[in-house]
């Protein structure tokens, strides 16, 4: 009998690259980053290891792309509320951004576990550190813009340097709650972290974000 041949779908280069990144993320989520070898990724994505080399010049490049994808996905999911808050007050838009970032699917065990799996590689520098810096700046800069609008709306426009400090501090609060909520979801009540986040960031900025979110 003739051996059965594995059928590969003909897809464009962008989709094939996305499939490799998705395979990498799936393996890390299920088995840990040590299991995400080029051979394992190739098998999951339905490609040959050699084809991965055509798109990425080594495992580090693929890891960096996967990390960038994961972090950008989280940022886009958090910012996704923007379209639904058009026409609302600037304070309400900021409040919704915070609330979205502290609820599933952004705040979840899988999201935090994936993020944590990359940390060792981030500390080693190189591409992963550059990716971390870029994705951190993307999130922080969006938050800074929302803060600027909310403070201006409240009649307290702030200088760029002050807005940067506000964004860094508020981001740290959101990140801390996101981390604990993902690692110990059973330790918190329904929407407890959201309320803490709104209250804490609101206190830092002198805004009643809890009331803004309820409107």
C-alpha positions as CSV (number, residue, x, y, z in Angstrom):
1,X,0.0,0.0,0.0
2,X,1.2,3.6,-0.7
3,X,1.9,5.5,2.5
4,X,-0.6,8.2,3.3
5,X,0.9,11.6,2.6
6,X,0.3,14.5,5.0
7,X,-1.7,17.2,3.3
8,X,-0.5,20.8,3.7
9,X,-2.9,23.6,3.0
10,X,-1.7,26.3,0.7
11,X,-2.0,29.5,2.7
12,X,-0.3,32.9,2.3
13,X,2.9,33.8,4.1
14,X,1.3,36.1,6.7
15,X,-1.2,33.4,7.7
16,X,1.5,30.7,7.9
17,X,3.6,33.0,10.1
18,X,0.6,33.6,12.3
19,X,0.0,29.8,12.6
20,X,3.6,29.3,13.8
21,X,3.2,32.0,16.4
22,X,-0.2,30.6,17.5
23,X,1.4,27.1,17.8
24,X,4.2,28.5,19.9
25,X,1.7,30.2,22.3
26,X,-0.5,27.1,22.5
27,X,2.4,24.9,23.5
28,X,3.7,27.4,26.1
29,X,0.2,27.7,27.6
30,X,-0.3,23.9,27.8
31,X,3.2,22.5,28.5
32,X,5.5,25.4,29.4
33,X,8.1,27.3,27.5
34,X,10.7,24.5,27.7
35,X,8.4,22.3,25.6
36,X,8.1,24.9,22.8
37,X,10.9,23.6,20.6
38,X,11.1,24.4,16.9
39,X,10.2,20.7,16.2
40,X,7.2,20.9,18.5
41,X,6.0,24.2,17.0
42,X,6.4,22.8,13.5
43,X,4.3,19.7,14.3
44,X,1.6,21.8,15.9
45,X,1.5,24.3,13.0
46,X,1.6,21.6,10.4
47,X,4.8,22.7,8.8
48,X,8.4,21.5,8.6
49,X,11.1,22.8,11.0
50,X,12.9,24.1,7.9
51,X,10.0,26.2,6.9
52,X,10.0,27.9,10.3
53,X,13.6,28.8,9.6
54,X,12.4,30.6,6.5
55,X,10.3,32.9,8.6
56,X,12.3,33.2,11.8
57,X,16.1,33.2,12.2
58,X,16.0,30.9,15.2
59,X,13.9,30.1,18.3
60,X,14.7,33.4,19.9
61,X,13.1,35.3,17.0
62,X,10.0,33.1,17.2
63,X,9.8,33.5,20.9
64,X,10.0,37.3,20.6
65,X,7.3,37.3,17.9
66,X,5.1,35.2,20.1
67,X,5.6,37.4,23.1
68,X,4.9,40.5,21.1
69,X,1.7,38.8,19.8
70,X,0.5,37.9,23.3
71,X,1.1,41.3,24.8
72,X,-0.4,43.2,21.8
73,X,-3.4,40.9,22.0
74,X,-3.9,41.9,25.6
75,X,-3.5,45.6,24.9
76,X,-5.9,45.4,21.9
77,X,-8.5,43.6,24.1
78,X,-8.1,46.2,26.8
79,X,-8.4,49.0,24.3
80,X,-11.3,47.3,22.5
81,X,-13.7,49.1,24.7
82,X,-12.8,52.4,23.0
83,X,-15.3,51.9,20.2
84,X,-18.1,51.3,22.8
85,X,-17.4,54.4,24.9
86,X,-17.3,57.0,22.1
87,X,-19.6,59.9,23.2
88,X,-19.1,59.1,26.9
89,X,-17.1,61.3,29.2
90,X,-13.3,61.1,29.3
91,X,-13.6,59.8,32.9
92,X,-16.0,57.1,31.8
93,X,-13.6,56.0,29.0
94,X,-10.7,55.8,31.4
95,X,-12.8,53.9,33.9
96,X,-13.9,51.4,31.3
97,X,-10.3,50.9,30.2
98,X,-9.3,50.0,33.7
99,X,-12.3,47.7,34.3
100,X,-11.7,45.9,31.0
101,X,-8.1,45.3,31.9
102,X,-9.1,43.7,35.2
103,X,-11.7,41.3,33.9
104,X,-11.6,38.1,31.7
105,X,-10.4,37.5,29.1
106,X,-7.6,40.1,29.7
107,X,-7.3,39.1,33.4
108,X,-7.1,35.4,33.4
109,X,-4.9,32.5,34.6
110,X,-3.9,31.7,31.0
111,X,-3.0,35.2,30.2
112,X,-0.8,35.6,33.3
113,X,0.8,32.2,32.9
114,X,1.8,32.9,29.3
115,X,3.2,36.3,30.3
116,X,5.2,34.7,33.2
117,X,6.6,32.0,30.9
118,X,8.4,34.7,28.9
119,X,10.0,36.6,31.8
120,X,13.3,34.6,32.0
121,X,13.9,35.4,28.4
122,X,13.0,39.1,28.9
123,X,15.7,39.3,31.6
124,X,18.3,38.0,29.2
125,X,18.0,41.1,27.1
126,X,18.2,41.2,23.3
127,X,15.0,40.9,21.2
128,X,12.8,39.9,24.1
129,X,13.7,42.9,26.2
130,X,13.1,45.2,23.2
131,X,9.7,43.5,22.7
132,X,8.9,44.0,26.3
133,X,9.8,47.7,26.2
134,X,7.8,48.3,23.1
135,X,4.6,46.5,24.3
136,X,4.9,48.2,27.7
137,X,5.2,51.6,26.0
138,X,2.2,50.9,23.8
139,X,-0.1,50.2,26.8
140,X,1.3,53.0,29.0
141,X,1.0,55.6,26.2
142,X,-2.6,54.7,25.6
143,X,-3.3,55.0,29.3
144,X,-1.5,58.3,29.4
145,X,-3.8,59.7,26.7
146,X,-6.9,58.6,28.6
147,X,-5.6,60.2,31.8
148,X,-4.8,63.4,29.9
149,X,-8.3,63.6,28.6
150,X,-9.9,62.9,32.0
151,X,-7.8,65.5,33.8
152,X,-8.5,68.1,31.1
153,X,-12.2,67.4,31.3
154,X,-12.0,67.9,35.1
155,X,-10.4,71.3,34.6
156,X,-7.0,70.1,35.7
157,X,-4.9,69.7,32.5
158,X,-1.4,68.4,33.3
159,X,2.0,68.8,31.8
160,X,3.4,65.9,29.8
161,X,6.0,65.0,32.4
162,X,3.2,64.8,35.1
163,X,1.0,62.7,32.8
164,X,3.9,60.3,32.2
165,X,4.4,59.8,35.9
166,X,0.6,59.4,36.4
167,X,0.6,56.7,33.6
168,X,3.5,54.8,35.1
169,X,2.0,54.8,38.6
170,X,-1.5,53.9,37.4
171,X,-0.2,51.2,35.1
172,X,1.7,49.7,38.1
173,X,-1.6,49.4,40.1
174,X,-3.4,47.8,37.2
175,X,-0.5,45.4,36.5
176,X,-0.4,44.3,40.2
177,X,-4.1,43.6,40.3
178,X,-4.0,41.9,37.0
179,X,-1.2,39.6,38.2
180,X,-2.8,38.6,41.4
181,X,-6.2,38.1,39.8
182,X,-4.6,35.8,37.2
183,X,-2.6,33.8,39.8
184,X,-5.3,33.6,42.5
185,X,-8.7,34.2,40.9
186,X,-10.4,32.3,43.7
187,X,-9.1,34.7,46.3
188,X,-11.2,37.6,45.1
189,X,-14.9,38.3,44.9
190,X,-16.8,39.0,41.7
191,X,-15.6,42.3,40.3
192,X,-13.6,43.0,43.5
193,X,-10.4,43.8,41.6
194,X,-12.2,46.1,39.2
195,X,-13.6,48.1,42.1
196,X,-10.2,48.3,43.8
197,X,-8.6,49.3,40.5
198,X,-11.1,52.1,39.9
199,X,-10.9,53.3,43.5
200,X,-7.1,53.3,43.6
201,X,-6.4,54.9,40.2
202,X,-9.2,57.4,40.9
203,X,-7.6,58.3,44.3
204,X,-4.2,58.8,42.6
205,X,-5.7,61.1,40.0
206,X,-8.3,62.9,42.2
207,X,-11.2,61.5,40.1
208,X,-14.3,59.6,41.0
209,X,-13.8,56.8,38.5
210,X,-16.2,54.4,40.3
211,X,-19.1,56.8,39.8
212,X,-17.9,57.5,36.2
213,X,-18.0,53.8,35.5
214,X,-21.5,53.4,36.9
215,X,-23.0,56.1,34.7
